[in-house]
Amino acid sequence: MLSRDELRDHLVYSRIAGDVATPRENNLDHYSSLANGDPYYALGLTFDQPWSYRDILALMAKSAGVVSDPGHRWGQDTIDPDLTIDAIDAMAERIAAVLSRPEPRILFATGHPTGLLAVHLPLAAFCAARGARLLSPGEGWTYAGSGFGRPRRIRYLQDIAMLDDRGALVHTHDAAPMRHMLEELNGDLPDLVIADHGWAGAAGEAGVPTVAFADCNDPGLFVGEAEGKLDVVVPLDDNVLPRYYAPLTERLVTGVSRAL
């Protein structure tokens, strides 16, 4: 496993953190949209208090490491790699706490099959090997995805829930699939959800213990964490080359193992 300093260097090199690909103007547009009440950016969450644009920017600077200066409106934005590593370590502790229970039930889901699936697959395999029951509710459920003219359905790949569109796994922010999955469980909820985007937001909104990954243009999950609806949110670029996530995943899995 890489040392902390080596992992920090890798995160910056791969642009998982440091100077990330998400442009500043995109981040600020999403923060403004969330502050204005656009439910798309809430990712399935509701909030206990109003969050202004300035409040959200300040939170994202604190939780993800984006540039705090509101006058910086264009160009490069950042994620603090030390915040990424700290959150990975906190996530490992949370997962270990669940795995220490008898026959824990865990639900995995991702809206990023071209990126974060590379993190979920080995983590899910590790959890299963440590005695977790990996849940797969809602498989095959079809609905009209937000903004799309054709239906999408829930499909599992090695116990990771994703959305399928005519045979292709697709990117999604939607919360509806997780809502359906939890409804299908009929009150027998997971001990933990490990997810991102609307999958994570809907789980946290339902009161299910949830840990999540989120990019710096997904402020809803960080606001959910600030209000206590999500346990841990890891800031990272959520769509770099899948192989770049390997050292981060190794630290996460090793951290879980050491904490057990």
Secondary structure, DSSP 8 states (H G I E B T S, - for coil): ---HHHHHHHHHHHTSSEE-SS-HHHHHHHHHHHHTT-HHHHTT---SS---HHHHHHHHHHHT-----TT--SS--EE-HHHHHHHHHHHHHHHHHHHTSSS-EEEEE-S-TTTTHHHHHHHHHHHHHTT-EE--TTTT-EEE-TT-SSEEEEEEETTEEEEEETTEEE----SHHHHHHHHHTTT---SEEEEEHHHHHHHHHTT--EEEEE-TT-HHHHHHHHTTSSSEEEE--S-S-GGGGHHHHHHHHHHHHHH-
